[in-house]
Amino acid sequence: LSEGAFNGVTAIKLLYLDNNNLKSLPKGLQFTTITNITLSNNPWNCSCQLASLRRWMDSRQNATDAICASPSSQKGKQIRESTALRR
């Protein structure tokens, strides 16, 4: 996804991003209106760029999780468990 993929979009409720070979999310993505995101089967880079996603996931008890592919110290961990994304 390009950095501006969600610019001007203010009312996303559901976001299905499974199986898209995504490593990160665009910086402009606002999580305020999102109620559900599916993220599985993507090689997520669990770096600071996913911190806002982690905060959103922590605020939702039933939010689905995804697995980190990088950096190597985080590989195989769920995004919620990643020590690189602590609040």
Backbone as a chain_set.jsonl record, in Angstrom:
{"seq": "LSEGAFNGVTAIKLLYLDNNNLKSLPKGLQFTTITNITLSNNPWNCSCQLASLRRWMDSRQNATDAICASPSSQKGKQIRESTALRR", "coords": {"N": [[0.845, -1.186, 0.0], [0.512, 2.213, -0.784], [1.87, 5.196, 0.764], [-0.101, 7.212, 0.828], [-2.495, 5.875, 0.545], [-4.847, 5.83, 2.077], [-5.526, 8.444, 2.435], [-7.771, 11.06, 3.074], [-9.848, 9.328, 3.489], [-12.286, 8.719, 5.768], [-14.074, 7.114, 7.131], [-13.71, 4.305, 7.48], [-14.787, 1.118, 8.328], [-14.529, -1.696, 8.232], [-11.69, -3.567, 7.381], [-10.051, -5.493, 5.182], [-7.195, -7.151, 4.855], [-5.838, -9.477, 4.396], [-3.442, -11.82, 3.082], [-1.835, -10.192, 1.314], [0.838, -9.653, 1.043], [1.858, -7.664, 2.689], [4.021, -5.571, 4.581], [3.937, -3.461, 6.246], [1.783, -0.769, 7.379], [0.201, 2.106, 5.873], [1.238, 5.358, 6.961], [-0.778, 7.279, 7.216], [-3.128, 6.009, 7.939], [-6.051, 5.996, 9.768], [-7.249, 4.789, 12.794], [-9.532, 5.26, 14.2], [-12.265, 4.907, 13.426], [-12.374, 2.286, 12.66], [-13.61, -0.954, 13.06], [-13.015, -3.601, 12.662], [-10.263, -5.487, 11.537], [-8.629, -7.577, 9.26], [-5.666, -9.377, 9.067], [-4.028, -11.511, 8.465], [-1.52, -13.786, 7.141], [0.503, -12.141, 6.028], [3.775, -10.752, 5.632], [4.62, -9.245, 8.186], [6.473, -6.443, 9.292], [7.546, -5.904, 12.3], [8.015, -3.2, 13.49], [8.456, 0.187, 14.68], [6.611, 1.442, 13.034], [4.275, -0.004, 13.075], [3.174, 0.558, 15.492], [0.835, 2.089, 16.063], [-1.129, 0.374, 15.121], [-0.779, -1.745, 16.916], [-1.562, -0.482, 19.324], [-4.261, -0.048, 18.712], [-5.121, -2.719, 18.475], [-4.71, -3.586, 21.093], [-6.712, -2.209, 22.352], [-8.974, -3.497, 21.627], [-10.669, -6.3, 22.445], [-11.406, -8.529, 20.934], [-9.922, -8.374, 18.634], [-8.335, -9.642, 15.777], [-5.158, -11.229, 15.486], [-1.836, -11.006, 14.071], [1.153, -12.333, 12.58], [4.549, -11.578, 13.158], [7.131, -11.16, 10.766], [9.56, -10.023, 10.584], [11.646, -7.715, 12.44], [14.372, -10.119, 12.808], [14.505, -10.734, 15.543], [11.89, -10.608, 16.333], [10.511, -12.355, 14.799], [7.962, -14.679, 14.155], [6.48, -14.06, 16.397], [3.344, -12.926, 17.699], [1.772, -9.873, 16.721], [0.715, -8.519, 18.917], [2.315, -9.539, 20.94], [4.812, -8.664, 20.412], [7.854, -7.356, 21.411], [9.019, -5.199, 20.303], [7.065, -3.414, 19.824], [6.045, -2.228, 22.085], [3.849, -0.405, 24.243]], "CA": [[0.0, 0.0, 0.0], [1.286, 3.449, -0.806], [1.71, 6.03, 1.957], [-1.329, 7.993, 0.773], [-3.61, 5.013, 0.138], [-6.066, 6.105, 2.837], [-5.711, 9.889, 2.616], [-9.113, 11.535, 2.799], [-10.838, 8.319, 3.869], [-12.536, 9.006, 7.183], [-15.115, 6.286, 7.737], [-13.483, 2.873, 7.292], [-15.257, 0.274, 9.434], [-13.937, -3.017, 8.065], [-10.525, -3.516, 6.505], [-9.595, -6.855, 4.932], [-5.86, -7.042, 4.272], [-5.212, -10.805, 4.37], [-2.788, -12.349, 1.875], [-1.447, -9.114, 0.402], [2.287, -9.471, 1.108], [2.109, -6.384, 3.351], [5.003, -5.551, 5.665], [3.569, -2.352, 7.131], [0.575, -0.038, 6.993], [0.504, 3.509, 5.586], [1.234, 6.241, 8.129], [-2.0, 8.066, 7.278], [-4.303, 5.214, 8.29], [-6.67, 6.358, 11.047], [-7.919, 3.63, 13.369], [-10.629, 5.705, 15.064], [-13.576, 4.376, 13.024], [-12.248, 0.879, 12.285], [-14.11, -1.905, 14.051], [-12.425, -4.915, 12.418], [-9.203, -5.597, 10.532], [-8.04, -8.906, 9.108], [-4.273, -9.101, 8.727], [-3.244, -12.74, 8.405], [-0.734, -14.195, 5.972], [1.336, -11.06, 5.512], [5.075, -10.766, 6.317], [4.664, -7.98, 8.922], [7.704, -5.935, 9.891], [7.114, -5.395, 13.604], [8.831, -2.048, 13.866], [7.657, 1.283, 15.246], [5.549, 1.853, 12.117], [3.047, -0.723, 13.421], [2.803, 0.884, 16.878], [-0.569, 2.519, 16.148], [-1.919, -0.849, 14.97], [-0.687, -2.464, 18.201], [-2.417, 0.221, 20.284], [-5.642, -0.341, 18.338], [-5.379, -4.115, 18.826], [-4.784, -3.677, 22.557], [-7.974, -1.615, 22.8], [-10.056, -4.365, 21.16], [-10.455, -7.64, 22.966], [-11.614, -9.564, 19.928], [-9.164, -8.076, 17.418], [-7.494, -10.745, 15.322], [-3.744, -10.9, 15.521], [-1.046, -11.404, 12.921], [2.478, -12.8, 12.964], [5.7, -10.8, 12.691], [8.115, -11.862, 9.949], [10.825, -9.338, 10.817], [13.041, -8.153, 12.368], [14.589, -11.509, 13.227], [14.231, -10.884, 16.979], [10.436, -10.647, 16.524], [9.95, -13.333, 13.867], [7.124, -15.716, 14.731], [5.663, -13.527, 17.49], [2.152, -12.197, 17.311], [1.976, -8.43, 16.844], [0.415, -8.152, 20.309], [3.386, -10.006, 21.818], [6.085, -8.118, 19.964], [8.501, -6.425, 22.339], [9.403, -4.013, 19.532], [5.893, -2.541, 19.71], [5.485, -1.936, 23.414], [3.138, 0.871, 24.337]], "C": [[0.881, 1.236, 0.0], [0.978, 4.279, 0.434], [0.383, 6.787, 1.962], [-2.574, 7.186, 0.451], [-4.918, 5.335, 0.851], [-6.278, 7.591, 3.106], [-7.127, 10.288, 2.222], [-10.216, 10.553, 3.139], [-11.051, 8.436, 5.37], [-13.508, 8.048, 7.858], [-14.938, 4.793, 7.471], [-13.971, 2.13, 8.53], [-14.571, -1.087, 9.409], [-12.801, -2.926, 7.065], [-9.967, -4.928, 6.373], [-8.274, -6.8, 4.177], [-5.124, -8.377, 4.244], [-4.533, -11.061, 3.03], [-2.403, -11.283, 0.858], [0.044, -8.814, 0.4], [2.672, -8.126, 1.734], [3.127, -6.547, 4.47], [4.681, -4.468, 6.682], [2.266, -1.742, 6.631], [0.946, 1.415, 6.72], [0.379, 4.367, 6.843], [-0.079, 6.99, 8.281], [-3.248, 7.304, 7.694], [-4.789, 5.576, 9.689], [-7.477, 5.174, 11.558], [-9.18, 3.994, 14.142], [-11.984, 5.11, 14.695], [-13.549, 2.886, 12.701], [-12.742, -0.017, 13.418], [-13.498, -3.291, 13.87], [-11.388, -4.831, 11.308], [-8.794, -7.059, 10.465], [-6.664, -8.721, 8.488], [-3.446, -10.339, 8.409], [-2.539, -12.95, 7.069], [-0.071, -13.035, 5.25], [2.659, -11.096, 6.272], [5.326, -9.463, 7.087], [6.044, -7.679, 9.48], [7.295, -5.257, 11.192], [8.094, -4.341, 14.113], [7.9, -0.956, 14.373], [6.523, 1.725, 14.324], [4.229, 1.127, 12.4], [2.565, -0.407, 14.833], [1.342, 1.306, 16.999], [-1.509, 1.326, 15.959], [-1.924, -1.626, 16.284], [-1.579, -1.799, 19.248], [-3.891, -0.059, 19.994], [-6.005, -1.767, 18.754], [-5.532, -4.278, 20.336], [-6.097, -3.118, 23.094], [-9.191, -2.453, 22.404], [-9.798, -5.779, 21.643], [-10.56, -8.717, 21.907], [-10.869, -9.284, 18.623], [-8.292, -9.27, 17.046], [-6.045, -10.296, 15.296], [-3.074, -11.368, 14.239], [0.363, -11.702, 13.418], [3.562, -11.919, 12.346], [6.618, -11.695, 11.855], [9.502, -11.267, 10.146], [10.594, -8.241, 11.849], [13.211, -9.546, 12.973], [14.289, -11.732, 14.704], [12.735, -10.997, 17.279], [9.753, -11.716, 15.675], [9.193, -14.429, 14.606], [6.25, -15.252, 15.89], [4.401, -12.89, 16.923], [2.426, -10.712, 17.517], [1.74, -7.989, 18.282], [1.521, -8.536, 21.278], [4.734, -9.391, 21.487], [6.638, -7.109, 20.966], [8.96, -5.165, 21.62], [8.272, -2.995, 19.471], [5.259, -2.247, 21.062], [4.898, -0.55, 23.439], [3.99, 1.94, 24.916]], "O": [[1.885, 1.29, 0.71], [-0.054, 4.086, 1.077], [-0.199, 6.979, 3.029], [-3.609, 7.761, 0.117], [-5.992, 5.133, 0.284], [-7.125, 7.956, 3.922], [-7.62, 9.898, 1.164], [-11.396, 10.901, 3.085], [-10.115, 8.273, 6.153], [-13.739, 8.167, 9.061], [-15.923, 4.087, 7.256], [-13.606, 2.48, 9.653], [-14.092, -1.572, 10.435], [-12.931, -2.283, 6.023], [-9.468, -5.494, 7.346], [-8.239, -6.444, 2.999], [-3.904, -8.402, 4.082], [-4.983, -10.588, 1.986], [-2.627, -11.461, -0.339], [0.471, -7.819, -0.186], [3.679, -7.524, 1.361], [3.102, -7.528, 5.213], [5.098, -4.545, 7.838], [1.723, -2.145, 5.603], [1.92, 1.91, 7.287], [-0.485, 4.124, 7.686], [-0.458, 7.311, 9.408], [-4.324, 7.895, 7.791], [-4.045, 5.479, 10.665], [-8.298, 4.618, 10.828], [-9.835, 3.107, 14.69], [-12.784, 4.832, 15.589], [-14.602, 2.285, 12.489], [-12.348, 0.14, 14.574], [-13.462, -4.077, 14.817], [-11.604, -4.192, 10.278], [-8.631, -7.708, 11.498], [-6.51, -7.998, 7.503], [-2.258, -10.215, 8.109], [-2.905, -12.385, 6.039], [-0.083, -12.958, 4.022], [2.667, -11.44, 7.454], [6.164, -8.66, 6.675], [6.698, -8.543, 10.062], [6.755, -4.151, 11.174], [8.879, -4.574, 15.032], [6.691, -1.163, 14.481], [5.559, 2.329, 14.795], [3.17, 1.608, 11.998], [1.633, -1.048, 15.32], [0.673, 0.912, 17.954], [-2.574, 1.276, 16.575], [-2.971, -2.11, 16.712], [-2.282, -2.491, 19.984], [-4.678, -0.281, 20.914], [-7.073, -1.996, 19.321], [-6.391, -5.028, 20.799], [-6.544, -3.51, 24.171], [-10.313, -2.145, 22.806], [-8.793, -6.385, 21.272], [-9.86, -9.727, 21.985], [-11.168, -9.906, 17.603], [-7.599, -9.836, 17.892], [-5.752, -9.116, 15.106], [-3.691, -12.05, 13.42], [0.717, -11.36, 14.546], [3.499, -11.564, 11.169], [6.849, -12.852, 12.205], [10.507, -11.935, 9.901], [9.447, -7.874, 12.104], [12.283, -10.079, 13.582], [13.857, -12.822, 15.081], [12.355, -11.437, 18.365], [8.553, -11.954, 15.818], [9.703, -15.029, 15.552], [5.364, -15.989, 16.322], [4.399, -12.38, 15.802], [3.216, -10.336, 18.382], [2.492, -7.167, 18.808], [1.653, -7.92, 22.336], [5.7, -9.587, 22.223], [5.972, -6.135, 21.32], [9.26, -4.162, 22.268], [8.495, -1.84, 19.107], [4.048, -2.04, 21.148], [5.37, 0.361, 22.758], [3.539, 3.077, 25.063]]}, "num_chains": 1, "name": "protein.A"}
